[in-house]
């Protein structure tokens, strides 16, 4: 019984550490987006999204963003400035 509890605690610790360090985001397992400095129409911001190996492309349509195109494996979205400003600079929006 104590071995099962110990194993569960170890797994929970590893998962918590991976989430805290954003290890899966940095290894490319989940899709991520980053803000671009190019001016966007209607006071929005451009976001460039790349696919992840597990999750594919992030879907920003539920965040009032509009998909505007694709170049290579990058998808481009225009999002309201408030959405981009609400996220900290080191946080990548993932959906």
Secondary structure as the mmCIF struct_conf table of DSSP 4:
data_model
#
loop_
_struct_conf.conf_type_id
_struct_conf.id
_struct_conf.beg_label_comp_id
_struct_conf.beg_label_asym_id
_struct_conf.beg_label_seq_id
_struct_conf.end_label_comp_id
_struct_conf.end_label_asym_id
_struct_conf.end_label_seq_id
HELX_RH_AL_P HELX_RH_AL_P1 UNK A 2 UNK A 20
TURN_TY1_P TURN_TY1_P1 UNK A 21 UNK A 22
HELX_RH_AL_P HELX_RH_AL_P2 UNK A 23 UNK A 26
TURN_TY1_P TURN_TY1_P2 UNK A 27 UNK A 28
BEND BEND1 UNK A 29 UNK A 30
STRN STRN1 UNK A 32 UNK A 39
HELX_RH_3T_P HELX_RH_3T_P1 UNK A 41 UNK A 43
STRN STRN2 UNK A 44 UNK A 50
STRN STRN3 UNK A 52 UNK A 52
TURN_TY1_P TURN_TY1_P3 UNK A 53 UNK A 55
STRN STRN4 UNK A 56 UNK A 56
BEND BEND2 UNK A 57 UNK A 57
HELX_RH_3T_P HELX_RH_3T_P2 UNK A 61 UNK A 63
TURN_TY1_P TURN_TY1_P4 UNK A 64 UNK A 64
STRN STRN5 UNK A 66 UNK A 71
TURN_TY1_P TURN_TY1_P5 UNK A 72 UNK A 73
STRN STRN6 UNK A 74 UNK A 80
HELX_RH_AL_P HELX_RH_AL_P3 UNK A 81 UNK A 86
BEND BEND3 UNK A 87 UNK A 87
TURN_TY1_P TURN_TY1_P6 UNK A 89 UNK A 90
HELX_LH_PP_P HELX_LH_PP_P1 UNK A 91 UNK A 93
#
